[in-house]
Amino acid sequence: MNATAPRFEQEVKILKDSFPVEDIWLLEAQGEDFLEASQNLIVIVPEDAESHLLEKKMQSALGTDGKSLDVFAFPLSAIERIPRPLMVKMALSRGRNIYRR
């Protein structure tokens, strides 16, 4: 499935063409103190990818400023395990899936 939100077509294309991406979720901030950007891309990568290293590379590739758009990468197991990391839980519950491989 490939359902890209029109606003993020460019960002999704860069991420999927440059990195091993499984899913991308759009999470819009709703007053949370820990989310500095108003829009956040939660990127799910394969388990064997080093998500913490890819996250920095993804931010650099998109030229995110951390204020209007930020990127967070998580391994696939973050979706499958319970309890889920807070950012993943928020993306799944009130975010929007904008890309699925």
FITOR-367852 format. One line per 8 residues: their letters; for each residue z, x, y of C-alpha. Coordinates in steps of 0.25 Angstrom, whole numbers, plus 2048, in hexadecimal, padded with zeros to 3 digits. Last residue first. Example, Ala and Ser with C-alpha at 12.3 -4.5 7.8 and 13.67 -1.06 7.14 Angstrom:
sa) 81D 837 7FC; 81F 831 7EE $
***
This chain:
rryinrgr) 808 816 7FE; 810 80D 807; 80F 80C 816; 815 804 821; 821 7FE 81A; 829 7F7 824; 838 7F9 827; 843 7EF 826 $
slamkvml) 849 7F0 817; 840 7FC 812; 841 804 81E; 850 802 820; 853 806 812; 84A 812 814; 851 816 820; 85F 814 81A $
prpireia) 85C 81C 80D; 85C 813 801; 868 810 7F9; 862 80E 7EF; 855 816 7EB; 847 812 7EB; 843 813 7FA; 84A 821 7FC $
slpfafvd) 843 825 7EE; 836 826 7F5; 83B 831 7FE; 83E 82F 80C; 837 833 819; 83B 82F 827; 831 82E 833; 834 82B 842 $
lskgdtgl) 82D 823 84C; 830 81F 85B; 83C 829 85D; 83A 834 852; 82F 83A 859; 825 839 84D; 819 843 84D; 814 83C 841 $
asqmkkel) 811 849 839; 81F 84E 83E; 827 842 83A; 820 843 82C; 823 852 82B; 831 84F 82E; 832 844 824; 82B 84C 819 $
lhseadep) 836 856 819; 841 84C 816; 838 844 80D; 835 850 803; 82B 849 7FA; 82F 848 7EC; 833 83A 7ED; 827 835 7F4 $
vivilnqs) 827 831 803; 82C 825 80A; 82A 825 819; 834 81D 822; 82C 81C 82F; 835 819 83B; 833 811 847; 83C 810 853 $
aelfdegq) 840 81F 851; 84F 823 852; 854 81C 845; 862 820 843; 868 817 84D; 861 80A 847; 85D 801 852; 851 7FA 84B $
aellwide) 848 806 847; 83B 803 841; 839 807 833; 82B 809 82E; 829 80C 820; 820 816 819; 81E 817 80A; 819 821 800 $
vpfsdkli) 816 82D 809; 812 83B 804; 80F 841 812; 802 844 81A; 7F9 839 818; 804 82E 816; 80C 833 823; 800 835 82C $
kveqefrp) 7FA 827 828; 807 820 829; 809 826 838; 7FB 822 83C; 7FC 814 836; 80A 811 83C; 807 806 847; 7FE 7FF 83D $
atanm) 809 7FE 832; 803 804 825; 802 7FC 819; 7FD 805 80E; 800 800 800 $
***
